[in-house]
Amino acid sequence: MNYTTINLTSPSRNKNPDNMDLLQHTYNNGTVIKKHFIVEKIITKTTIARQWRDSELSSTDNVAQISDYPNRDAILAYRQELRDWPSTDAFPDTKPIKI
């Protein structure tokens, strides 16, 4: 059964809808179905590892700005390990350890 699709959220994106755009499918027999376009995102081990790393970096951003922060040098070294981690053989299985 053939149908035409109209993107009700943004008609200019008919051929390339964004996640959660509301689409209307009109079939040849006159049936109309409205549904949201949902992008299925595959969460991989690498994605989870990068999200964790980004969170760790964000949680220590303030340390880089405060020169007399306690244990600052160790935290800065940890941040460098976090930045280097994706290019190592340990990624994504073995996380850097916070000192």
C-alpha positions, 0 to 999 in steps of 0.5 A: 500500500502506497502513502504520502508523508507530510511533516506536520512539525516542519514541512521543509523536513519532509525527506529528512525529519528530525527526532520527534517530528510529527508525521502524517501518512496518508494512504491511497485508501484514504487512511490517515495516520499521525505518528512521531518520527523516532530515531533509534539510537544505539548506545554502545560501550564507547558512547557510555565511556565517552559520556562518563569521561565528559561528565568527569571532565565537567565535574573538575572544570573549576579546579583548572581555574583555581591555582590554590585548589587542594590536590590540584596537580593530581586532578589536572593529571587525572583530567589529562588522562581523561582526555588521552583515554580514548586514544589508548588501548585501555579505552573503553574498558579500563577507566582512568582512576581519580586520585 
